[in-house]
Amino acid sequence: MPDTETLMLILVCIVVFAAVFSLVWALFRYPVPTEPAVHRRIAVAVGAGGRQTLFESPAIAPLMAMLQQAAGRMNFPALRGAIRRDLNATGNPNGYSVDEYLAVALFSGILIALVFGVLTWLLLGLPDPMTMIFTGALGFALPLWVLRQEANKRLMRIGKNLPYSLDLIALMMASGATFTEAIATVIRDQPEDDFNQELMVVQSEIEFGTSRARALQNMADRIPIEALRSVVGAINQSEALGTPLSVILKTQSAMMRQHRSVRAEKLS
C-alpha cells in the first residue's frame, strides 16, 4: 500500500494537472483569431517578409499559433509595455509583435519546465510539480531578460556614436545639403550602424508624408536616450525659431561630449 508521502505527491500532481487543464480550457474556450501584426503585413506586402523564427518553422508553427492566442489574453499592461519598448530599442530585426514575443516566452517556459520535469521523474521516480513551476517561470523570464540585455547594448552603442553622427550631418548641412540629403548620405556610408538604421526609419517616414518633427519624435520614443530626446527637442525648436539646424546639431554634439567628459572625470 502506498505510504502517505507518495499519496500526497500524487494528489499534488492531480491538483496541478487540473489547474493547468482549467487554465488551458479557459484560454482556448473562445478562439481568438490571430493575424500578423500590422508591420509584418506591410513587410510581406512589400516583399520583405522573409524571416526565420519559430513562427516560420512548419513543425512548431501550430503550437506557436496556439501560444500566440494565449499571449493575446495576457492583459498585463506593464509587461506588454516593457516588451514593446525593448523590441523598439533593439530595432526588432525579426519583426516580432508583442503577442509573438510573449508566445516565445511561453514556449521557452513550457519547454524548460518539461525538460526539468522529465529529469526529476528520471531521478526521483515522479515529477516534482514545484520544480516544474519554478523552472517554467525562469524559462518564461529568460527571453524577456535576453531582450532587455540586447536593448541596453544597442542603446549604449547609439549613445556612444550619436555625437559623431551629429557632427557628420551638421558638416554636410553646413556645406549646403538639406537635412534629408544629409541623413541619406550618412545612411549610405554606414548602413549597418544602429543609429543610422533609426535614421533610415526617419527617412522612410518623411518620404511617406510624415513631418520631420513627427518622424524625429517617433525615433526619440523608440530610443529612450535622454541625449537623443534633447537633440530632437532642439531640432524641433530650431524649426520654430529659424535657427540654422547645422548650428544646433554642432552645439548638441559639443554638449554631449562635454557631459561625457565631466562624467568620466567624476568616475576617475
Sine and cosine of phi, psi and omega as CSV:
sin_phi,cos_phi,sin_psi,cos_psi,sin_omega,cos_omega
0.00,0.00,0.72,-0.69,-0.03,-1.00
-0.88,0.48,0.58,-0.82,0.03,-1.00
-0.98,0.21,0.12,-0.99,-0.08,-1.00
-0.89,0.46,-0.64,0.77,-0.04,-1.00
-0.89,0.45,-0.66,0.75,0.02,-1.00
-0.91,0.42,-0.67,0.75,0.02,-1.00
-0.89,0.46,-0.65,0.76,0.02,-1.00
-0.90,0.44,-0.64,0.76,0.00,-1.00
-0.91,0.41,-0.66,0.75,0.04,-1.00
-0.90,0.44,-0.64,0.77,0.01,-1.00
-0.90,0.45,-0.68,0.73,0.03,-1.00
-0.88,0.47,-0.67,0.74,0.02,-1.00
-0.87,0.49,-0.65,0.76,0.02,-1.00
-0.90,0.43,-0.68,0.74,0.01,-1.00
-0.90,0.44,-0.70,0.72,0.01,-1.00
-0.89,0.46,-0.69,0.73,0.03,-1.00
-0.87,0.48,-0.68,0.73,0.00,-1.00
-0.90,0.44,-0.63,0.77,0.00,-1.00
-0.91,0.40,-0.70,0.72,0.01,-1.00
-0.90,0.43,-0.68,0.74,0.02,-1.00
-0.87,0.48,-0.68,0.74,0.00,-1.00
-0.90,0.44,-0.63,0.77,0.01,-1.00
-0.91,0.42,-0.73,0.69,0.00,-1.00
-0.89,0.45,-0.67,0.74,0.02,-1.00
-0.89,0.46,-0.65,0.76,0.00,-1.00
-0.92,0.39,-0.60,0.80,-0.03,-1.00
-0.94,0.34,-0.63,0.78,-0.14,-0.99
-0.94,-0.34,0.19,0.98,0.03,-1.00
-0.89,0.46,-0.69,0.73,0.05,-1.00
-0.92,-0.38,0.95,-0.32,-0.07,-1.00
-0.87,0.49,0.62,-0.78,0.08,-1.00
-0.94,-0.33,0.89,-0.45,0.00,-1.00
-0.91,0.42,0.76,-0.65,0.01,-1.00
-0.95,-0.30,0.62,-0.78,0.09,-1.00
-0.56,-0.83,0.41,-0.91,-0.02,-1.00
-0.86,0.51,0.46,-0.89,0.05,-1.00
-0.88,0.47,0.31,-0.95,-0.05,-1.00
-0.83,0.55,-0.71,0.71,-0.05,-1.00
-0.91,0.41,-0.48,0.87,0.06,-1.00
-0.95,0.30,-0.64,0.77,0.01,-1.00
-0.91,0.42,-0.61,0.79,0.05,-1.00
-0.92,0.40,-0.67,0.74,-0.01,-1.00
-0.88,0.48,-0.67,0.74,0.02,-1.00
-0.91,0.41,-0.63,0.77,-0.04,-1.00
-0.90,0.44,-0.54,0.84,-0.02,-1.00
-1.00,-0.09,0.16,0.99,0.10,-1.00
1.00,0.07,0.29,0.96,-0.02,-1.00
-0.91,-0.42,0.60,0.80,-0.12,-0.99
-1.00,-0.02,0.04,1.00,-0.06,-1.00
-0.97,0.22,0.95,-0.30,0.09,-1.00
-0.69,-0.73,0.38,-0.93,-0.03,-1.00
-0.86,-0.50,1.00,-0.07,0.04,-1.00
-0.74,-0.68,-0.01,-1.00,0.04,-1.00
-0.88,0.48,-0.45,0.89,-0.04,-1.00
-0.96,0.29,-0.30,0.95,0.03,-1.00
-0.99,-0.17,-0.04,1.00,0.01,-1.00
-0.99,0.14,0.88,-0.48,-0.06,-1.00
-0.84,0.55,-0.56,0.83,-0.07,-1.00
-0.96,0.29,-0.53,0.85,-0.13,-0.99
-0.96,-0.30,-0.28,0.96,-0.09,-1.00
-0.81,0.59,-0.67,0.74,0.03,-1.00
-0.88,0.48,-0.66,0.75,0.04,-1.00
-0.91,0.42,-0.66,0.75,-0.01,-1.00
-0.91,0.41,-0.55,0.84,0.05,-1.00
-0.90,0.43,-0.65,0.76,0.05,-1.00
-0.91,0.42,-0.68,0.73,0.01,-1.00
-0.91,0.40,-0.55,0.84,0.04,-1.00
-0.91,0.40,-0.60,0.80,0.10,-0.99
-0.88,0.48,-0.71,0.71,0.02,-1.00
-0.88,0.47,-0.66,0.75,0.00,-1.00
-0.89,0.46,-0.57,0.82,0.02,-1.00
-0.90,0.44,-0.34,0.94,0.02,-1.00
-1.00,-0.09,-0.02,1.00,0.01,-1.00
-0.99,0.11,1.00,-0.06,-0.08,-1.00
-1.00,-0.02,0.97,0.26,0.04,-1.00
-0.85,-0.52,1.00,0.00,-0.13,-0.99
-0.83,0.55,-0.64,0.77,-0.03,-1.00
-0.91,0.42,-0.70,0.72,0.01,-1.00
-0.91,0.42,-0.71,0.70,-0.02,-1.00
-0.91,0.42,-0.62,0.78,0.03,-1.00
-0.91,0.42,-0.64,0.77,0.02,-1.00
-0.91,0.42,-0.66,0.75,0.03,-1.00
-0.90,0.43,-0.67,0.74,0.01,-1.00
-0.88,0.47,-0.69,0.73,0.01,-1.00
-0.89,0.45,-0.68,0.73,-0.03,-1.00
-0.94,0.35,-0.60,0.80,0.07,-1.00
-0.89,0.47,-0.69,0.72,0.04,-1.00
-0.89,0.45,-0.66,0.75,-0.05,-1.00
-0.93,0.38,-0.49,0.87,0.03,-1.00
-0.99,0.15,-0.15,0.99,-0.12,-0.99
1.00,0.08,-0.16,0.99,0.06,-1.00
0.73,0.68,0.86,0.51,-0.08,-1.00
-0.89,0.46,-0.43,0.90,0.01,-1.00
-1.00,-0.04,0.02,1.00,0.07,-1.00
0.90,0.43,0.60,0.80,0.01,-1.00
-0.96,0.30,0.64,-0.77,0.28,-0.96
-1.00,0.07,0.16,-0.99,0.02,-1.00
-0.89,0.46,-0.68,0.73,0.01,-1.00
-0.89,0.46,-0.64,0.77,0.01,-1.00
-0.90,0.43,-0.67,0.74,-0.02,-1.00
-0.95,0.32,-0.57,0.82,0.11,-0.99
-0.89,0.46,-0.60,0.80,0.05,-1.00
-0.90,0.43,-0.62,0.79,0.07,-1.00
-0.88,0.47,-0.67,0.74,0.02,-1.00
-0.90,0.43,-0.65,0.76,0.05,-1.00
-0.89,0.45,-0.67,0.74,0.03,-1.00
-0.87,0.49,-0.69,0.73,0.02,-1.00
-0.89,0.47,-0.69,0.73,0.00,-1.00
-0.89,0.45,-0.70,0.71,0.00,-1.00
-0.90,0.43,-0.69,0.72,-0.04,-1.00
-0.89,0.46,-0.73,0.68,-0.03,-1.00
-0.93,0.37,-0.61,0.79,0.05,-1.00
-0.89,0.46,-0.67,0.74,0.01,-1.00
-0.91,0.41,-0.66,0.75,0.00,-1.00
-0.88,0.48,-0.74,0.68,0.00,-1.00
-0.94,0.33,-0.50,0.86,0.08,-1.00
-0.90,0.44,-0.67,0.74,0.04,-1.00
-0.91,0.41,-0.66,0.75,0.00,-1.00
-0.89,0.46,-0.71,0.70,0.01,-1.00
-0.92,0.39,-0.54,0.84,0.05,-1.00
-0.91,0.42,-0.67,0.75,0.01,-1.00
-0.94,0.35,-0.57,0.82,-0.07,-1.00
-1.00,0.09,-0.59,0.80,-0.12,-0.99
-0.95,-0.32,-0.20,0.98,-0.01,-1.00
1.00,-0.08,-0.39,0.92,0.05,-1.00
-0.63,-0.78,0.58,-0.81,0.05,-1.00
-0.92,0.39,0.61,-0.79,0.02,-1.00
-1.00,-0.08,0.95,-0.32,-0.06,-1.00
-0.86,0.51,-0.64,0.77,-0.03,-1.00
-0.91,0.42,-0.63,0.78,0.05,-1.00
-0.89,0.45,-0.67,0.74,0.01,-1.00
-0.90,0.43,-0.64,0.76,0.01,-1.00
-0.91,0.41,-0.71,0.71,-0.03,-1.00
-0.90,0.43,-0.75,0.67,-0.02,-1.00
-0.93,0.36,-0.52,0.85,0.07,-1.00
-0.90,0.43,-0.65,0.76,0.05,-1.00
-0.90,0.43,-0.65,0.76,0.05,-1.00
-0.90,0.43,-0.65,0.76,0.03,-1.00
-0.89,0.45,-0.60,0.80,0.06,-1.00
-0.91,0.41,-0.64,0.77,-0.06,-1.00
-0.97,0.26,-0.41,0.91,-0.10,-1.00
-0.86,0.51,-0.78,0.63,0.03,-1.00
-0.88,0.47,-0.55,0.84,0.03,-1.00
-0.92,0.40,-0.64,0.77,0.04,-1.00
-0.92,0.40,-0.69,0.73,0.02,-1.00
-0.88,0.48,-0.68,0.73,0.02,-1.00
-0.88,0.48,-0.68,0.73,0.01,-1.00
-0.90,0.44,-0.66,0.75,0.02,-1.00
-0.90,0.44,-0.68,0.73,0.02,-1.00
-0.90,0.43,-0.62,0.78,0.03,-1.00
-0.90,0.44,-0.71,0.71,-0.01,-1.00
-0.90,0.44,-0.65,0.76,0.01,-1.00
-0.89,0.45,-0.69,0.72,-0.02,-1.00
-0.93,0.37,-0.63,0.77,0.04,-1.00
-0.89,0.46,-0.62,0.79,0.04,-1.00
-0.91,0.42,-0.65,0.76,0.02,-1.00
-0.91,0.42,-0.67,0.75,0.01,-1.00
-0.90,0.43,-0.71,0.70,0.01,-1.00
-0.88,0.48,-0.58,0.82,-0.01,-1.00
-0.94,0.35,-0.64,0.77,-0.08,-1.00
-1.00,-0.03,-0.12,0.99,-0.09,-1.00
-0.86,0.52,-0.74,0.67,0.00,-1.00
-0.87,0.50,-0.64,0.76,0.01,-1.00
-0.89,0.46,-0.69,0.72,0.00,-1.00
-0.91,0.42,-0.66,0.75,0.03,-1.00
-0.89,0.45,-0.63,0.78,0.04,-1.00
-0.88,0.48,-0.68,0.74,0.00,-1.00
-0.89,0.45,-0.71,0.70,0.00,-1.00
-0.90,0.44,-0.68,0.74,0.01,-1.00
-0.89,0.45,-0.65,0.76,0.00,-1.00
-0.89,0.46,-0.69,0.72,0.00,-1.00
-0.93,0.36,-0.59,0.80,0.03,-1.00
-0.94,0.35,-0.57,0.82,0.07,-1.00
-0.91,0.41,-0.41,0.91,0.02,-1.00
-1.00,0.05,0.01,1.00,0.09,-1.00
0.92,-0.40,-0.06,1.00,0.00,-1.00
-0.98,0.22,0.50,-0.87,0.13,-0.99
-0.98,0.21,0.17,-0.98,0.00,-1.00
-0.88,0.48,-0.69,0.72,-0.01,-1.00
-0.90,0.44,-0.67,0.75,0.02,-1.00
-0.91,0.42,-0.63,0.78,-0.02,-1.00
-0.91,0.42,-0.73,0.69,-0.02,-1.00
-0.94,0.35,-0.51,0.86,0.06,-1.00
-0.89,0.45,-0.63,0.77,0.02,-1.00
-0.92,0.39,-0.69,0.73,0.01,-1.00
-0.88,0.47,-0.68,0.73,0.01,-1.00
-0.89,0.45,-0.68,0.73,-0.04,-1.00
-0.91,0.42,-0.57,0.82,-0.03,-1.00
-0.95,0.30,-0.63,0.78,-0.03,-1.00
-0.67,-0.74,0.96,0.27,-0.08,-1.00
-0.93,0.38,-0.35,0.94,-0.04,-1.00
-1.00,0.05,-0.16,0.99,0.00,-1.00
-0.91,0.41,0.66,-0.75,-0.09,-1.00
-0.88,0.48,-0.71,0.71,-0.01,-1.00
-0.93,0.38,-0.59,0.80,0.03,-1.00
-0.91,0.41,-0.52,0.85,0.07,-1.00
-0.91,0.42,-0.60,0.80,0.07,-1.00
-0.93,0.36,-0.61,0.80,0.07,-1.00
-0.90,0.44,-0.52,0.85,0.04,-1.00
-0.90,0.44,-0.63,0.78,0.06,-1.00
-0.91,0.41,-0.67,0.74,0.05,-1.00
-0.86,0.51,-0.72,0.69,0.00,-1.00
-0.87,0.50,-0.69,0.73,0.00,-1.00
-0.90,0.43,-0.66,0.75,0.01,-1.00
-0.90,0.44,-0.65,0.76,0.03,-1.00
-0.90,0.43,-0.66,0.75,0.01,-1.00
-0.90,0.44,-0.48,0.88,0.00,-1.00
-1.00,0.00,0.17,0.99,0.14,-0.99
0.97,-0.26,-0.05,1.00,0.05,-1.00
-0.95,0.30,0.62,-0.79,0.03,-1.00
-0.92,0.40,0.43,-0.90,0.00,-1.00
-0.87,0.49,-0.66,0.75,-0.02,-1.00
-0.89,0.46,-0.68,0.74,-0.01,-1.00
-0.93,0.36,-0.65,0.76,0.01,-1.00
-0.90,0.44,-0.65,0.76,0.03,-1.00
-0.93,0.37,-0.63,0.78,0.03,-1.00
-0.91,0.41,-0.60,0.80,0.07,-1.00
-0.87,0.49,-0.64,0.77,0.03,-1.00
-0.90,0.43,-0.67,0.74,0.02,-1.00
-0.90,0.44,-0.54,0.84,0.05,-1.00
-0.94,0.33,-0.60,0.80,0.00,-1.00
-0.96,0.29,-0.59,0.81,-0.09,-1.00
-0.91,-0.41,1.00,-0.05,-0.11,-0.99
-0.98,0.21,0.93,0.37,0.09,-1.00
-0.93,-0.36,0.79,-0.61,-0.08,-1.00
-0.87,0.50,-0.64,0.77,0.00,-1.00
-0.88,0.47,-0.64,0.77,0.00,-1.00
-0.93,0.36,-0.62,0.79,0.06,-1.00
-0.87,0.49,-0.65,0.76,0.02,-1.00
-0.90,0.44,-0.66,0.75,0.01,-1.00
-0.89,0.46,-0.73,0.68,-0.02,-1.00
-0.89,0.46,-0.67,0.74,0.04,-1.00
-0.88,0.48,-0.66,0.75,0.01,-1.00
-0.92,0.39,-0.64,0.77,0.02,-1.00
-0.90,0.44,-0.73,0.68,-0.01,-1.00
-0.92,0.40,-0.54,0.84,0.05,-1.00
-0.95,0.32,-0.59,0.81,0.00,-1.00
-0.90,0.44,-0.54,0.84,0.02,-1.00
-0.90,0.43,-0.59,0.81,0.00,-1.00
-0.97,0.24,-0.57,0.82,-0.07,-1.00
-1.00,-0.01,-0.25,0.97,-0.01,-1.00
0.99,0.14,0.25,0.97,0.03,-1.00
-0.96,0.28,0.68,-0.73,0.03,-1.00
-0.83,0.55,0.76,-0.65,-0.08,-1.00
-0.91,0.41,-0.56,0.83,0.00,-1.00
-0.88,0.47,-0.60,0.80,0.02,-1.00
-0.92,0.40,-0.68,0.73,0.01,-1.00
-0.87,0.49,-0.70,0.71,-0.03,-1.00
-0.91,0.42,-0.67,0.75,0.04,-1.00
-0.89,0.45,-0.66,0.75,0.00,-1.00
-0.90,0.44,-0.71,0.71,0.00,-1.00
-0.90,0.44,-0.64,0.77,0.03,-1.00
-0.89,0.46,-0.70,0.71,0.01,-1.00
-0.90,0.44,-0.63,0.77,0.01,-1.00
-0.91,0.42,-0.64,0.77,0.02,-1.00
-0.91,0.42,-0.66,0.75,0.02,-1.00
-0.91,0.41,-0.64,0.77,0.01,-1.00
-0.91,0.42,-0.69,0.73,0.02,-1.00
-0.89,0.46,-0.64,0.77,0.01,-1.00
-0.91,0.41,-0.62,0.79,0.02,-1.00
-0.92,0.39,-0.67,0.75,0.02,-1.00
-0.89,0.45,-0.67,0.74,0.01,-1.00
-0.91,0.42,-0.62,0.78,0.03,-1.00
-0.91,0.42,-0.62,0.79,0.03,-1.00
-0.92,0.40,-0.60,0.80,0.01,-1.00
-0.93,0.38,-0.57,0.82,-0.01,-1.00
-0.98,0.19,-0.36,0.93,-0.04,-1.00
-0.99,0.14,0.00,0.00,0.00,0.00
